[in-house]
Structure formats: C-alpha cells, structure tokens
Amino acid sequence: MRVRTRGSLSASLTYNQLAYPLSCTNRVTYWNPQSGSINDFFVGDKVTTIDTVTPDYWKRRKRGDIILNPYSSTRVVNTSNGDSNPTHTSVPNACIGPAIKSVYINGGKQFAVGYRIFVGVPVNTVIIDSESIGRLLDEVWTECLSKIQSGATNLSESLAELDKSYEMLRNPLENVVKFIKDFRAHGKRKRGFEKVAYQSKDLIVFVSSEWLRFRYGITPLVNDVKAVMKALKTVFDGQTPRLFTTRASGSISRSSTFNGSYIYNPYVVSYGISRAHQISVRATHIDKFIPTRYNTLGLTFQNVVGLGWELTRYSFVVDWFVNIGDLIYANVPRVGLTSYGGVVTSKEIITALYYPTGFTNYDPVNWTVSGSFNDSYLMTNTSKNRTIRSDSSSALVLKSDFRFDHFNRAADAATLLISWLNSVKFG
C-alpha cells in the first residue's frame, strides 16, 4: 500500500484595522494598527492518495492480464475570495478644538474574523446520510450484475409482446380519426367553458396516447430492427471467447441553505451558508464468453426467465421506484461465462460556502457605519474510492433517483396517468 500527499493548508486569511486619531494633541497619526491571521480558516489545496503498487503492471497489462486494484484519494480545496472594508465612525466627538470623531477603518477578511469569534469554526458537513449512500451502492452493483450477457436488445420480450405491439401499431391513423371526430362533436354540442374543457380533454388524451405509442411501440421496434441488422452483419465463429465489460451508474445530490447573523460591534452582520453534497457511483464487471447471435439479440436463458416480470402489467413503472427487475436478472445463472470480478468506483463532492449577505448598525446612537462585508469562504472536499468486488450479491432497494426531473420519465408518468384516468369510469 502506498500513501502520497501533496499540497498543504494554512491559516493565511488576514485582517487589519486602523483607527484615528492617535491623541487629541496628535490628530494625524493612526493608532493601534492591528493585523493577523484567522485561526481555523485554512486555505490551500491538499491531496492524499492511497493505492497499491503492482509489480510489472504495464507488462502484465500488455500481456492481457486483468488487474483490479483498490484506490482512494481525498482532496481538500479551501479558498477565500474578496475583501471587506467596513468603517465605523463615532457620533460623539473624540476631540474638540477643532472637533474630531473617532474613525475605525477595517480591511481584509473581516467577515471571517467576526464569524470565527462570534459563531465558531467553519465545517464542511455531509448532507446525504450513509444509509442512502449504501442503497445507491447496492442499486448500481445489482444493475451491473443484471446486465451481464444481456445482449444489445431483449428480443425475447419483443417476441413475447408481439401481439401487443401489433395492436398498438396496426392502424396508426385510428387515434387521429377518433380525435378529429370527438373534437368536432364536442365543438358542435357544447358551449362556452364546457366546450373548451371537453376539447382540451380530447387533445390531452390524443397527445398522451400518441406519446405512449411512440415510446413503447415505435421506439422499441426501431431498436430491435437496428440490433437485428447489426447482428446479421456481424461474423460469429462460435468458438473464440471474448472479454466483455458491463457497466452501470447512478448518483445522488442534495443541497441546503442556512441564514444567520452575528453582532460584531457596532455591526450586525447577516450571512448565509450554502451546502451541496453529490455522490456518483459507477460499477464495472468483466467477463469472458463466446458471443453468438442469440445472446447478442437477447435470446438468452436469463431473458426468458425474466419474461414473467417483464410481461406483468406496469412492471416497468414499479422498476422506476424499486429495482425488482434488476434483482431478478442479477440472480439468474449465466451459462458459459468466466467471471473476472468487477470494481465499484465512487466520487463524492461536498462543498460549503460561507458568505455575508449584508449588515446593519447595532449602535446607531454612538456610531455610524459605512463600507461593506465582501469576503467569502469556500470549502470543497472531493473523495474518490475504487473497491474490488468479486461477489455476485445483489439487493432489493428503493431507488435513489426516480428521474422525474428528466423529460422522458416525466412525460411517461404524466401520459400513463392520463391514460389510466381516461379508462376509469367514475360514479
């Protein structure tokens, strides 16, 4: 095991303060100049890596050896941007004859000074809990196992649903004719708001049904045709085993904000803290088997076993939320397969931004204030881990991302709901 470190972090945020006058007899010279570094506000870039040294690595790779090594790294990057220049001036005179007020001119990282003194040490904390991260790791690994030897398409399912596909595609103009007929009929029979409501429903139902026809009828058919054409052009000798890599990925992201204030006499400084936490996971599995047209087209044992679930009504909707389909395929034995194991790689980024949002005067009777607080502090922790997996264990989990922020998934969900509501007879 090898450990390497480069870079460093240091408490180099500085501040300063000048005040006037030195005394009432010497009204020109500033007095009590202050400056220094702020403890616990570290800045810099530090990287630590832990990996394994494999003798003759490149020679072995060139020879065709499969080498899977663990790896981990952490990088801490802390930066401070901007400077503050708040100034407070006394309301009463500090001297008379002539009258002079006390003036305090502040500079540098004044926001950081006040935060450290009156709030505490800045921290870069996690938002995503360890249980959620564990579920994501299980979800991605299970999905990766389910894809092994799955083929470019699942022709087994397509053949089993041939009658449904035919019914959906046999008369592409049927929906158009029905829509025009209903739209015109409601235009003649209804008036006012009722007419608009009925015709709007006709349009929504029509668009929804056509979207479902496109997504679950036309698109799979086109993909199947492409896969068949490619398989027919590919030469398979049926004897030479080849290495295949199966991949799966997933991610979670969370964010939060916090607003607060502290009194840094005579200032009341308002501030915000923006936190973000993202973790992305990639799983890779390496196997060797003899490719054939059958497994390229998905005419395999595991796909036949999975037909029971695939043909279950709305099973694909359930798979949006729970990985039942992946779990089934991951646990079906593969035939003629040599497994070399796999790796799970995760990348985690955690950030915290501390920044001022404004200030007010805490003691207007004795002071006037001007200038601004502009310095901010950004903490970024990035960690990468690569873990070797030689097991075939899978898990049933609630998915970490339902993907409703993606257009196709959101459109699928909306059109399915509309289709179901349109088929239900209420009352």
VENTAQUI-V101053 format. One record per residue. RES is the residue in one small letter. PHI is phi in degrees with one decimal (NA if undefined). D_FIRST is the distance of its C-alpha to the first C-alpha in whole Angstrom. Layout:
res->[RES | RES]
phi->[PHI | PHI]
d_first->[D_FIRST | D_FIRST]
This chain:
res->[m | r | v | r | t | r | g | s | l | s | a | s | l | t | y | n | q | l | a | y | p | l | s | c | t | n | r | v | t | y | w | n | p | q | s | g | s | i | n | d | f | f | v | g | d | k | v | t | t | i | d | t | v | t | p | d | y | w | k | r | r | k | r | g | d | i | i | l | n | p | y | s | s | t | r | v | v | n | t | s | n | g | d | s | n | p | t | h | t | s | v | p | n | a | c | i | g | p | a | i | k | s | v | y | i | n | g | g | k | q | f | a | v | g | y | r | i | f | v | g | v | p | v | n | t | v | i | i | d | s | e | s | i | g | r | l | l | d | e | v | w | t | e | c | l | s | k | i | q | s | g | a | t | n | l | s | e | s | l | a | e | l | d | k | s | y | e | m | l | r | n | p | l | e | n | v | v | k | f | i | k | d | f | r | a | h | g | k | r | k | r | g | f | e | k | v | a | y | q | s | k | d | l | i | v | f | v | s | s | e | w | l | r | f | r | y | g | i | t | p | l | v | n | d | v | k | a | v | m | k | a | l | k | t | v | f | d | g | q | t | p | r | l | f | t | t | r | a | s | g | s | i | s | r | s | s | t | f | n | g | s | y | i | y | n | p | y | v | v | s | y | g | i | s | r | a | h | q | i | s | v | r | a | t | h | i | d | k | f | i | p | t | r | y | n | t | l | g | l | t | f | q | n | v | v | g | l | g | w | e | l | t | r | y | s | f | v | v | d | w | f | v | n | i | g | d | l | i | y | a | n | v | p | r | v | g | l | t | s | y | g | g | v | v | t | s | k | e | i | i | t | a | l | y | y | p | t | g | f | t | n | y | d | p | v | n | w | t | v | s | g | s | f | n | d | s | y | l | m | t | n | t | s | k | n | r | t | i | r | s | d | s | s | s | a | l | v | l | k | s | d | f | r | f | d | h | f | n | r | a | a | d | a | a | t | l | l | i | s | w | l | n | s | v | k | f | g]
phi->[NA | -118.5 | -118.0 | -129.5 | -135.6 | -140.6 | 81.7 | -160.6 | -121.0 | -141.8 | -85.2 | -113.6 | -72.8 | -118.7 | -142.5 | -153.0 | -150.3 | -123.7 | -130.7 | -138.5 | -97.2 | -66.7 | -161.0 | -72.9 | -90.5 | -123.5 | -96.1 | -106.2 | -74.1 | -72.9 | -122.3 | 51.4 | -66.0 | -122.7 | -160.0 | 170.2 | -103.4 | -100.6 | -66.2 | 74.3 | -103.0 | -83.8 | -126.4 | 138.9 | -142.6 | -130.0 | -123.9 | -125.7 | -123.6 | -128.8 | -144.5 | -115.5 | -90.6 | -104.1 | -58.4 | 53.9 | -57.9 | -68.6 | -63.5 | -68.1 | -63.5 | -64.0 | -77.0 | 100.5 | -70.2 | -92.3 | -120.4 | -118.0 | -117.5 | -73.3 | -158.3 | -150.8 | -151.0 | -131.7 | -130.9 | -114.7 | -123.2 | -116.7 | -133.2 | -124.4 | -121.9 | 81.5 | -133.4 | -103.1 | -142.2 | -72.2 | -131.4 | -124.2 | -123.7 | -70.5 | -76.9 | -70.2 | -74.1 | -83.5 | -139.8 | -124.7 | 69.2 | -79.0 | -74.2 | -135.5 | -98.3 | -78.5 | -126.7 | -114.7 | -105.4 | -105.6 | -152.2 | 81.2 | -92.7 | -68.6 | -62.1 | -64.1 | -58.4 | -62.9 | -62.6 | -63.4 | -75.0 | -105.9 | -118.5 | 149.0 | -83.1 | -69.0 | -132.8 | -110.7 | -100.3 | -77.5 | -111.8 | -83.1 | -75.0 | -64.6 | -64.5 | -65.1 | -65.3 | -62.4 | -64.4 | -62.9 | -60.8 | -64.6 | -62.7 | -69.1 | -65.5 | -63.8 | -62.2 | -62.0 | -63.2 | -68.3 | -87.6 | -61.2 | 60.0 | -83.1 | 91.2 | -74.0 | -151.4 | -104.7 | -68.9 | -60.7 | -68.4 | -62.0 | -68.2 | -67.5 | -105.6 | -60.4 | -66.2 | -66.3 | -63.2 | -63.9 | -62.6 | -73.6 | -108.8 | -65.9 | -134.0 | -64.4 | -91.3 | -60.1 | -64.6 | -63.6 | -62.5 | -64.2 | -62.9 | -61.5 | -63.3 | -65.5 | -63.2 | -67.9 | -61.0 | -69.4 | -67.7 | -85.3 | -88.8 | -104.7 | -135.7 | 61.8 | -62.2 | -61.1 | -63.2 | -61.2 | -63.7 | -66.5 | -68.8 | -64.3 | -62.7 | -57.4 | -67.0 | -63.6 | -63.3 | -63.7 | -62.2 | -63.2 | -65.9 | -70.9 | -62.6 | -65.0 | -62.1 | -67.0 | -71.6 | -112.9 | -123.3 | -73.2 | -59.6 | -61.0 | -63.1 | -62.4 | -62.8 | -63.3 | -62.4 | -62.0 | -64.1 | -64.9 | -62.2 | -66.6 | -65.4 | -68.3 | -83.3 | -80.6 | -93.6 | -116.9 | -87.7 | 70.9 | -132.3 | -92.2 | -75.0 | -131.1 | -83.2 | -128.1 | -111.7 | -105.7 | -131.2 | -152.3 | -150.9 | -166.2 | -154.4 | -133.8 | -141.0 | -138.5 | -147.4 | -154.5 | -132.9 | -140.5 | -122.6 | -153.3 | -155.7 | -143.2 | -97.9 | -121.1 | -44.0 | -97.2 | -101.1 | -106.6 | -96.6 | -92.4 | -145.8 | -129.5 | -128.5 | -107.8 | -116.1 | -141.1 | -141.2 | -133.7 | -134.0 | -118.9 | -126.5 | -128.7 | -116.1 | -133.6 | -130.6 | -113.5 | -139.5 | -126.0 | -157.3 | -88.5 | -74.1 | -134.5 | -62.8 | -64.4 | -74.5 | -66.3 | -90.6 | 81.6 | -87.6 | -124.8 | -61.9 | -64.9 | -71.3 | -67.3 | -61.5 | -77.2 | -59.5 | -56.2 | -75.5 | -63.0 | -85.7 | -71.5 | -59.4 | 62.2 | -63.2 | -67.0 | -70.2 | -59.4 | -66.4 | -65.0 | -107.6 | -130.5 | -85.7 | -63.6 | -60.3 | -61.5 | -63.0 | -63.9 | -65.5 | -66.2 | -102.4 | -85.8 | -62.0 | -93.1 | -106.5 | 66.4 | -120.0 | -110.8 | -98.5 | -108.2 | 84.8 | -158.4 | -135.4 | -118.9 | -112.0 | -124.2 | -130.5 | -122.3 | -123.5 | -124.1 | -127.5 | -142.5 | -113.6 | -103.7 | -150.5 | -80.0 | -115.7 | 153.9 | -154.5 | -130.8 | -92.5 | -78.6 | -135.3 | -67.1 | -67.0 | -108.2 | -139.8 | -113.6 | -126.0 | -152.8 | 82.0 | -159.6 | -103.9 | -126.6 | -80.2 | -125.2 | -137.0 | -117.1 | -113.1 | -132.3 | -112.5 | -121.5 | -127.5 | -127.0 | -137.8 | -123.4 | -113.4 | -81.9 | -123.5 | -114.1 | -91.9 | -118.7 | -75.6 | -127.1 | -145.6 | -89.5 | -137.5 | -75.6 | -64.8 | -78.5 | -139.8 | -82.0 | 63.5 | -73.9 | -85.2 | -95.2 | -59.1 | -60.4 | -66.8 | -63.5 | -67.1 | -59.4 | -63.1 | -65.3 | -70.4 | -65.4 | -64.4 | -62.7 | -61.3 | -67.6 | -62.7 | -69.5 | -90.4 | -84.7 | -98.3 | -90.0 | 85.3]
d_first->[0 | 4 | 7 | 10 | 14 | 17 | 20 | 22 | 25 | 28 | 31 | 33 | 36 | 39 | 43 | 46 | 50 | 53 | 56 | 60 | 62 | 62 | 65 | 68 | 70 | 67 | 66 | 64 | 61 | 58 | 57 | 54 | 51 | 48 | 44 | 41 | 37 | 37 | 34 | 31 | 32 | 29 | 29 | 26 | 23 | 20 | 17 | 13 | 10 | 7 | 6 | 5 | 7 | 10 | 12 | 16 | 15 | 18 | 20 | 19 | 20 | 23 | 24 | 24 | 20 | 19 | 15 | 14 | 10 | 10 | 10 | 11 | 13 | 16 | 19 | 22 | 25 | 28 | 31 | 35 | 38 | 41 | 43 | 46 | 50 | 51 | 55 | 57 | 60 | 63 | 66 | 68 | 69 | 67 | 70 | 73 | 76 | 74 | 72 | 68 | 66 | 62 | 59 | 56 | 54 | 50 | 47 | 43 | 41 | 44 | 43 | 39 | 41 | 43 | 41 | 39 | 42 | 43 | 41 | 37 | 34 | 33 | 30 | 28 | 29 | 28 | 31 | 30 | 29 | 26 | 29 | 29 | 26 | 25 | 29 | 28 | 24 | 27 | 29 | 27 | 26 | 29 | 31 | 28 | 29 | 33 | 33 | 31 | 34 | 37 | 38 | 39 | 42 | 43 | 47 | 47 | 48 | 50 | 52 | 52 | 53 | 56 | 59 | 57 | 56 | 60 | 61 | 59 | 60 | 63 | 65 | 64 | 67 | 68 | 66 | 67 | 71 | 70 | 69 | 72 | 74 | 73 | 73 | 76 | 78 | 76 | 77 | 81 | 81 | 79 | 80 | 78 | 75 | 75 | 75 | 72 | 70 | 71 | 70 | 67 | 66 | 67 | 65 | 62 | 62 | 63 | 60 | 57 | 59 | 58 | 55 | 54 | 56 | 54 | 50 | 51 | 53 | 53 | 50 | 48 | 51 | 50 | 47 | 48 | 50 | 48 | 45 | 48 | 49 | 46 | 45 | 49 | 48 | 44 | 44 | 43 | 43 | 42 | 40 | 37 | 34 | 32 | 29 | 29 | 27 | 28 | 27 | 28 | 28 | 29 | 29 | 30 | 32 | 33 | 35 | 37 | 40 | 41 | 44 | 45 | 47 | 47 | 50 | 49 | 53 | 55 | 53 | 52 | 48 | 47 | 44 | 42 | 38 | 37 | 34 | 32 | 29 | 28 | 25 | 25 | 23 | 23 | 23 | 23 | 24 | 24 | 27 | 29 | 33 | 36 | 38 | 41 | 44 | 44 | 41 | 41 | 43 | 42 | 45 | 42 | 42 | 40 | 42 | 45 | 44 | 43 | 46 | 48 | 45 | 46 | 50 | 50 | 52 | 49 | 46 | 45 | 46 | 44 | 41 | 41 | 40 | 38 | 36 | 39 | 39 | 35 | 35 | 38 | 36 | 33 | 34 | 37 | 35 | 35 | 37 | 36 | 32 | 29 | 26 | 22 | 21 | 20 | 18 | 19 | 18 | 20 | 21 | 22 | 24 | 26 | 29 | 32 | 35 | 37 | 40 | 44 | 47 | 50 | 52 | 55 | 57 | 57 | 60 | 62 | 65 | 64 | 61 | 61 | 58 | 57 | 54 | 51 | 47 | 45 | 41 | 38 | 35 | 32 | 29 | 26 | 23 | 21 | 18 | 16 | 14 | 14 | 14 | 15 | 18 | 20 | 23 | 26 | 27 | 29 | 31 | 34 | 34 | 36 | 35 | 33 | 35 | 39 | 39 | 43 | 42 | 42 | 45 | 46 | 44 | 47 | 50 | 49 | 49 | 52 | 54 | 53 | 55 | 58 | 58 | 58 | 60 | 63 | 63 | 64 | 67 | 68 | 71]
